[in-house]
């Protein structure tokens, strides 16, 4: 791995992202949330059609009663709090609180991905805006145990190579259902996180889904 290869990847990726024109919160009753996809140079180069030079930060959410995403693999993020000026501020603050990484002093905000909403009517009606950033050099994740069970970095090359080759099965109202998922060392990446990740990987490869 070289820093030059990582920077070259960022140079290809950044023009494909939407600009960071994070809007203020709409007063239409919508529940807003924002997450941040943090990138850093990969520790080792692997094989993959997207890129061999970068890895991404994921979290496993803490098990909490009443949280519909309890225990899921996700990106750092959450909902607005007092003082948040816009959705980018939400994503930056939540990442700092959840994993102890403030991307603004030494990282770069590269852009954002399209906003997504849950497809299941059983989940809260929330829209999620994903931002993409580089992590400050040399930082380590320090998860807040009240919100995050574990944080881990995973190579983009591994995600691209395996694709959505895992399956998550649950019995819900109406019977059993299946969802595609990316396998990871910490469990399947599925649901809204899978949809965001799929969009990102397609964009990184030069296509859109």
C-alpha positions as CSV (number, residue, x, y, z in Angstrom):
1,X,0.0,0.0,0.0
2,X,1.2,3.5,-0.7
3,X,-0.2,6.9,0.2
4,X,0.0,7.8,-3.4
5,X,-2.3,4.9,-4.4
6,X,-4.8,6.0,-1.8
7,X,-4.7,9.6,-3.0
8,X,-5.1,8.5,-6.5
9,X,-8.2,6.5,-5.5
10,X,-9.6,9.6,-3.7
11,X,-9.0,11.6,-6.9
12,X,-11.1,9.2,-8.9
13,X,-13.8,8.9,-6.2
14,X,-14.4,12.5,-5.2
15,X,-15.8,13.9,-8.5
16,X,-18.3,11.1,-8.5
17,X,-19.8,12.1,-5.2
18,X,-22.5,14.6,-4.7
19,X,-21.3,18.0,-3.4
20,X,-21.4,18.7,0.3
21,X,-24.2,21.2,0.2
22,X,-25.7,19.8,3.4
23,X,-29.1,21.4,3.8
24,X,-30.6,22.7,7.0
25,X,-33.3,20.6,8.5
26,X,-36.6,20.7,6.7
27,X,-39.5,21.7,8.9
28,X,-41.8,19.1,7.4
29,X,-41.9,16.6,10.3
30,X,-39.4,14.2,8.6
31,X,-37.0,12.4,11.0
32,X,-33.5,13.1,9.7
33,X,-30.3,11.2,10.4
34,X,-26.8,11.3,8.9
35,X,-23.9,8.8,8.8
36,X,-20.3,9.2,7.8
37,X,-18.3,6.7,5.7
38,X,-14.6,7.1,6.8
39,X,-11.8,6.0,4.6
40,X,-8.1,5.5,5.3
41,X,-5.2,3.8,3.5
42,X,-5.4,0.0,3.6
43,X,-2.9,-1.8,5.8
44,X,-2.3,-4.3,3.1
45,X,-3.2,-4.5,-0.5
46,X,-5.7,-7.1,-1.7
47,X,-7.4,-8.1,-4.8
48,X,-10.6,-6.5,-5.9
49,X,-12.2,-4.7,-8.8
50,X,-12.9,-1.5,-6.9
51,X,-9.7,-0.6,-5.2
52,X,-6.8,-2.1,-3.2
53,X,-5.6,1.0,-1.4
54,X,-8.5,1.9,0.9
55,X,-10.5,0.5,3.9
56,X,-13.6,1.8,5.6
57,X,-14.7,2.1,9.2
58,X,-17.8,0.2,10.4
59,X,-19.3,-0.2,13.9
60,X,-21.4,-2.9,15.6
61,X,-24.1,-1.1,17.4
62,X,-24.6,-1.9,21.1
63,X,-27.5,-4.1,22.1
64,X,-30.2,-1.7,23.3
65,X,-33.8,-2.4,24.0
66,X,-36.1,-0.5,21.7
67,X,-33.5,0.2,19.1
68,X,-34.6,-1.4,15.8
69,X,-31.0,-1.5,14.6
70,X,-29.7,-2.9,17.9
71,X,-26.5,-5.0,17.3
72,X,-26.4,-4.3,13.6
73,X,-23.2,-3.5,11.6
74,X,-23.5,0.2,10.6
75,X,-21.7,3.4,9.9
76,X,-21.1,6.0,12.7
77,X,-24.0,8.4,12.7
78,X,-27.4,9.3,14.2
79,X,-30.0,12.0,14.6
80,X,-29.7,15.8,15.2
81,X,-29.0,17.3,18.6
82,X,-29.2,20.8,19.9
83,X,-26.6,22.9,18.2
84,X,-26.3,20.9,15.0
85,X,-26.5,23.4,12.1
86,X,-27.1,20.8,9.3
87,X,-26.8,17.1,8.5
88,X,-23.0,17.3,8.0
89,X,-22.7,18.6,11.5
90,X,-24.8,15.7,12.7
91,X,-22.6,13.1,11.0
92,X,-19.3,14.7,12.3
93,X,-20.6,15.0,15.9
94,X,-22.0,11.5,16.0
95,X,-18.7,10.0,14.7
96,X,-16.8,11.9,17.3
97,X,-19.1,10.7,20.1
98,X,-19.5,7.1,18.9
99,X,-15.9,6.2,17.9
100,X,-13.8,9.2,19.1
101,X,-12.8,10.3,15.7
102,X,-13.3,14.0,14.7
103,X,-12.8,14.1,10.9
104,X,-12.6,17.9,10.7
105,X,-9.1,18.7,12.2
106,X,-7.1,16.3,10.1
107,X,-9.5,14.5,7.7
108,X,-11.3,15.7,4.6
109,X,-15.0,15.7,3.8
110,X,-15.1,14.4,0.2
111,X,-18.8,14.6,-0.6
112,X,-22.1,12.8,0.0
113,X,-24.2,10.0,-1.3
114,X,-27.9,10.1,-2.1
115,X,-30.3,10.1,0.9
116,X,-31.9,6.8,1.6
117,X,-35.0,5.7,3.6
118,X,-35.9,2.4,5.2
119,X,-37.9,0.1,2.9
120,X,-39.7,-1.7,5.7
121,X,-42.9,-0.2,7.2
122,X,-41.9,-1.7,10.5
123,X,-39.0,0.7,10.9
124,X,-39.2,4.4,11.9
125,X,-39.8,6.8,9.0
126,X,-36.3,8.3,8.9
127,X,-34.2,9.6,6.0
128,X,-30.5,9.0,6.2
129,X,-27.9,11.1,4.4
130,X,-24.4,9.5,4.1
131,X,-21.3,11.6,3.9
132,X,-17.9,10.4,2.8
133,X,-14.6,11.5,4.5
134,X,-11.1,10.6,5.1
135,X,-10.0,9.8,8.6
136,X,-7.2,11.9,10.2
137,X,-3.9,10.1,9.8
138,X,-2.9,7.8,12.6
139,X,-6.2,8.0,14.6
140,X,-7.6,4.9,16.3
141,X,-11.3,4.3,16.9
142,X,-12.3,4.5,20.6
143,X,-15.9,3.3,20.8
144,X,-18.4,4.6,23.3
145,X,-19.6,1.3,24.9
146,X,-23.0,2.8,25.5
147,X,-23.6,3.1,21.8
148,X,-21.0,1.0,20.0
149,X,-19.9,-2.6,20.9
150,X,-17.0,-2.6,18.4
151,X,-15.5,-0.6,15.6
152,X,-13.4,-2.1,12.8
153,X,-11.8,-1.3,9.5
154,X,-12.5,-3.4,6.5
155,X,-10.8,-3.3,3.0
156,X,-12.9,-2.1,0.1
157,X,-11.2,-4.8,-2.0
158,X,-12.7,-7.5,0.3
159,X,-16.2,-6.0,0.1
160,X,-16.0,-5.8,-3.6
161,X,-14.6,-9.3,-4.0
162,X,-17.3,-11.0,-1.9
163,X,-20.1,-8.8,-2.9
164,X,-23.5,-9.4,-1.3
165,X,-22.8,-13.2,-1.0
166,X,-24.3,-13.5,2.5
167,X,-28.0,-13.8,3.4
168,X,-29.9,-12.6,6.5
169,X,-33.1,-14.4,7.3
170,X,-35.7,-13.3,9.8
171,X,-39.3,-14.3,10.4
172,X,-41.5,-11.2,10.3
173,X,-45.2,-10.6,10.0
174,X,-46.2,-12.4,6.9
175,X,-43.6,-15.1,7.2
176,X,-39.9,-15.6,6.6
177,X,-37.9,-13.1,4.6
178,X,-34.3,-12.9,3.3
179,X,-32.0,-9.9,2.7
180,X,-28.7,-9.7,0.8
181,X,-25.7,-8.9,2.9
182,X,-21.9,-8.4,2.7
183,X,-20.0,-10.9,4.9
184,X,-17.6,-9.3,7.4
185,X,-15.5,-10.5,10.4
186,X,-18.1,-9.0,12.7
187,X,-21.2,-10.3,11.0
188,X,-23.4,-9.5,8.0
189,X,-23.7,-6.0,6.7
190,X,-27.3,-5.7,5.6
191,X,-30.4,-3.5,5.6
192,X,-30.0,0.2,5.1
193,X,-26.2,0.0,5.6
194,X,-26.0,-2.6,2.8
195,X,-27.9,-0.3,0.5
196,X,-25.6,2.7,1.3
197,X,-22.5,0.5,0.9
198,X,-23.7,-1.0,-2.4
199,X,-24.2,2.6,-3.8
200,X,-20.8,3.6,-2.6
201,X,-19.0,0.6,-4.1
202,X,-20.8,1.1,-7.4
203,X,-19.8,4.8,-7.4
204,X,-16.2,3.8,-6.5
205,X,-16.1,1.4,-9.5
206,X,-17.4,4.2,-11.8
207,X,-21.1,3.2,-12.0
208,X,-24.3,4.0,-10.1
209,X,-27.0,1.6,-8.9
